[in-house]
Amino acid sequence: TLALARGGPRGGQGQGGGWLPALRLARRSSKAVTRHWKAMHLQRQKLMALTEYLPPRPPVPERCLPRPSPLPRSPQDNGYARLLRRQVEEVFRDSRMVAVCQYNSMPGEDVVLMRHYLRKHNIEVKFVLNEIVRPVLSQSRYRNLLPLFVGRNILLVSPETKAKEMLRVLKGVPQVNLLGACIDDTILSRQGVENFAKLPSLEASQGQTLGALALLPSQTCSLLQHGAAQLTALLDQHIHQLRDGAGQGGTPAGPEPPQSPGTP
C-alpha cells in the first residue's frame, strides 16, 4: 500500500530541513498464503479414473518379439573376441573332460583354495563369458550344451577323465553347481556324470575284460579234453583189472587152435 506523506511549507522539506518523499511505502504484516494439500473429491476421482488414457496393447507381446541386434563393436573388441573364441575352441579340442558349472559369488580365498584342490588332479578352472562361448558352440558338435550357458558359468577342463575327483572337490564348494559335462565327446547330465564316476577305472575294466575273455577258451579246452581223459582213465582201470585177474588165476588159457577137417 502506498501512503501519502504530508510535506512542509516548501513541499518535500520538513521542519528539520530534511527532504521527505512525497510517497512512502508502508508494509503491513500479514499471514503468508499457503495452499495445503487437500484430498480429491470422490466423484472427481471416479471421473479422472474413467477419463484416464490407456494406450492400446500391442498385438504381439514384447517378450515374443525378437531382440534388437547388438550395436557393432569396434575392431579392437572384435579382435579380442576372436582371440577368446579361439581359446575356447582349443579347450574343447584338447580336453577329454569339460564340465559346465554354475558359479555363484564366493570369497576370493575360497576360489584360490578350490583351484588348488582341482589342480592337484590336473583339473583347470576357466572363467568364460556367454557371448564368447555361445557362438563357438553353435557352430560345433557341442551345440547341445548351449542351454547350460545362461547365467554366470565356469568350465572345469582336464586332459583326463577325472570325474570322481572333480565331484569330490565340488562336494565341499556349495557355490559351484555342476550342470553337465562332455566326457570323451559324450554329453552327460549331472546324473550321468555321477554314474560315470561310479564306474571302475580303465585299467580295472581292461583286466576284467581280459579275465572274461580268457575264461571262455579255458572252459572250452577243458570240455574238449574231458572226454579223452575219461576214456584214458577207463582203459587204465580195465588194464589193472586184467592184471589182477591174471595174477590170481594163473596164466589165462588162450583160445584153442582151429582143427583141420581130416583130424578126428
C-alpha positions in Angstrom: 0.0 0.0 0.0 1.1 3.5 -0.6 0.6 6.2 1.9 0.8 10.0 1.2 3.1 11.9 3.4 2.4 15.5 4.3 5.1 17.9 3.3 6.2 21.2 4.9 5.7 24.7 3.6 8.2 24.1 0.8 6.7 20.8 -0.5 9.0 18.0 0.4 11.0 19.5 3.3 10.1 19.1 6.9 10.8 21.3 9.9 14.3 20.0 10.3 15.2 21.0 6.8 15.5 17.4 5.6 13.9 16.0 2.4 10.9 13.8 2.7 9.5 11.7 -0.2 6.1 12.6 -1.4 5.1 8.9 -1.5 6.2 6.4 1.2 5.8 2.6 1.0 4.1 1.1 4.1 4.1 -2.7 4.6 1.6 -4.1 7.0 2.3 -7.6 8.5 0.0 -10.2 7.0 -0.1 -14.0 7.1 1.6 -15.8 4.2 -0.8 -17.5 1.9 0.0 -21.3 1.7 -2.0 -23.8 -0.1 -2.3 -27.1 1.8 -2.9 -30.4 0.1 -6.5 -31.5 0.0 -7.8 -34.8 -0.9 -9.6 -35.0 -4.2 -13.4 -35.4 -4.1 -14.6 -39.0 -4.7 -16.7 -38.0 -7.7 -13.7 -36.3 -9.3 -11.6 -39.3 -8.6 -14.1 -41.5 -10.4 -14.2 -39.1 -13.3 -10.4 -39.0 -13.6 -10.2 -42.8 -13.5 -12.8 -43.0 -16.2 -11.2 -40.5 -18.5 -7.6 -41.7 -18.0 -5.8 -42.5 -21.2 -4.9 -46.2 -21.7 -2.6 -46.9 -24.6 -3.6 -49.7 -26.9 -1.9 -53.0 -26.3 0.4 -54.3 -29.0 -0.8 -57.2 -31.0 2.3 -59.2 -30.1 3.8 -59.2 -26.6 7.2 -57.6 -26.2 8.7 -60.8 -24.8 7.7 -62.6 -28.1 9.4 -60.1 -30.3 13.0 -60.7 -31.5 15.6 -58.9 -29.6 17.3 -55.9 -31.3 20.6 -56.7 -32.8 23.5 -55.5 -30.7 25.5 -52.5 -31.7 28.5 -53.1 -33.9 31.7 -53.2 -31.9 35.0 -51.6 -32.7 37.7 -53.6 -34.5 39.7 -53.9 -31.3 36.8 -55.6 -29.5 36.2 -57.9 -32.4 39.9 -58.9 -32.5 39.9 -59.6 -28.7 36.6 -61.6 -29.0 38.2 -63.7 -31.8 41.1 -64.5 -29.6 38.9 -65.6 -26.8 36.8 -67.8 -29.1 40.0 -69.4 -30.4 41.0 -70.2 -26.8 37.6 -71.8 -26.2 37.9 -73.9 -29.3 41.3 -75.1 -28.1 39.9 -76.0 -24.7 37.2 -78.2 -26.2 39.6 -79.7 -28.7 42.4 -80.6 -26.3 40.4 -81.7 -23.3 38.8 -85.1 -22.7 36.6 -83.7 -19.9 34.8 -80.4 -20.0 32.4 -79.7 -17.1 30.0 -76.8 -17.1 29.2 -75.4 -13.7 27.0 -72.5 -12.4 29.2 -70.1 -10.4 27.8 -68.0 -7.6 29.6 -65.3 -5.7 32.2 -66.6 -3.2 35.2 -65.1 -1.4 38.5 -65.0 -3.3 40.2 -67.2 -0.8 37.7 -70.0 -1.4 38.2 -69.6 -5.2 42.0 -70.0 -4.7 41.5 -73.0 -2.4 39.2 -74.7 -4.9 41.6 -74.1 -7.8 44.4 -75.6 -5.6 42.5 -78.8 -4.9 41.4 -79.2 -8.5 44.9 -78.5 -9.8 46.2 -81.5 -7.7 44.1 -83.7 -10.0 45.2 -81.9 -13.2 41.8 -80.0 -13.5 41.9 -76.4 -14.5 39.2 -73.7 -13.9 38.3 -71.4 -16.8 36.1 -68.3 -16.4 34.3 -67.7 -19.7 31.6 -65.3 -21.0 28.4 -66.5 -22.6 28.7 -64.1 -25.5 32.1 -65.8 -26.3 31.1 -69.4 -25.7 27.7 -69.5 -27.4 28.9 -68.6 -30.9 31.6 -71.2 -30.7 29.3 -74.0 -29.5 26.6 -73.1 -32.1 29.0 -73.9 -34.9 30.4 -77.1 -33.4 29.2 -80.6 -32.5 28.7 -79.5 -28.9 25.7 -77.3 -29.7 23.6 -79.4 -27.3 25.5 -77.7 -24.4 24.0 -74.3 -25.3 21.0 -74.4 -22.8 23.5 -74.7 -20.0 25.1 -71.3 -20.7 22.5 -68.9 -19.3 23.9 -67.3 -16.1 27.4 -66.9 -14.9 29.3 -70.2 -15.7 32.8 -71.6 -15.3 34.4 -74.5 -17.1 36.4 -77.3 -15.4 38.7 -78.9 -18.0 41.1 -81.7 -17.8 43.1 -83.9 -20.4 42.0 -86.9 -18.3 38.6 -88.2 -17.2 38.8 -87.2 -13.5 35.1 -87.2 -12.8 35.3 -88.8 -9.4 37.9 -86.4 -8.1 36.0 -83.4 -9.5 32.8 -84.4 -7.7 34.7 -85.0 -4.5 36.1 -81.4 -4.6 32.8 -79.8 -5.7 31.0 -81.5 -2.8 32.8 -79.1 -0.4 32.0 -76.0 -2.6 28.2 -75.3 -2.5 28.6 -72.1 -4.5 29.6 -74.1 -7.6 26.9 -76.4 -9.0 27.6 -78.9 -11.7 25.1 -78.6 -14.7 26.6 -81.1 -17.2 29.8 -82.2 -18.9 31.3 -83.5 -22.1 33.5 -86.6 -21.4 35.2 -88.3 -24.4 32.9 -86.5 -26.9 29.8 -87.6 -25.0 27.5 -85.1 -23.5 26.3 -86.1 -20.0 23.9 -84.6 -17.5 24.7 -84.2 -13.8 23.3 -87.7 -13.1 25.2 -89.1 -16.0 28.5 -87.7 -14.6 27.7 -89.2 -11.2 27.0 -92.6 -12.8 30.3 -92.3 -14.8 32.2 -91.6 -11.6 31.0 -94.8 -10.1 32.5 -96.9 -12.9 35.8 -98.6 -12.3 39.0 -97.3 -13.8 40.1 -98.1 -17.3 42.9 -100.4 -16.1 40.4 -102.4 -13.9 37.9 -102.6 -16.7 40.6 -103.9 -19.1 41.7 -106.5 -16.5 38.1 -107.7 -16.0 37.5 -107.9 -19.8 40.7 -109.9 -20.3 39.8 -112.3 -17.5 36.3 -112.8 -19.0 37.8 -113.4 -22.5 40.4 -115.9 -21.1 37.8 -117.8 -19.1 35.8 -118.9 -22.2 38.8 -120.6 -24.1 39.9 -122.3 -20.9 36.4 -123.8 -20.3 36.2 -124.9 -24.0 39.6 -126.6 -23.8 38.7 -128.4 -20.5 35.4 -129.6 -22.1 37.3 -130.9 -25.1 39.8 -132.7 -23.0 37.3 -134.1 -20.6 36.2 -137.0 -22.9 39.7 -138.1 -23.8 40.8 -138.0 -20.1 37.8 -140.1 -19.1 38.4 -142.6 -21.8 42.1 -142.9 -20.7 41.1 -143.5 -17.1 38.6 -146.2 -18.1 41.2 -148.0 -20.2 43.8 -147.8 -17.3 41.2 -149.3 -14.9 40.4 -152.1 -17.3 44.1 -153.0 -17.7 44.5 -153.1 -13.9 41.6 -155.4 -13.6 43.0 -157.7 -16.2 46.4 -157.8 -14.5 44.8 -158.5 -11.1 42.7 -161.4 -12.6 45.8 -163.0 -14.3 47.8 -162.8 -11.1 45.1 -164.7 -9.0 44.1 -167.5 -11.5 47.4 -168.2 -13.3 48.1 -167.6 -16.9 44.9 -167.3 -18.7 44.3 -170.1 -21.3 44.4 -168.8 -24.8 41.8 -169.8 -27.4 42.1 -173.4 -28.9 43.6 -173.6 -32.3 41.2 -174.5 -35.1 41.2 -178.2 -36.1 41.6 -179.3 -39.6 38.7 -181.3 -41.3 40.8 -184.5 -41.6 41.8 -185.0 -37.9 39.4 -187.0 -35.6 
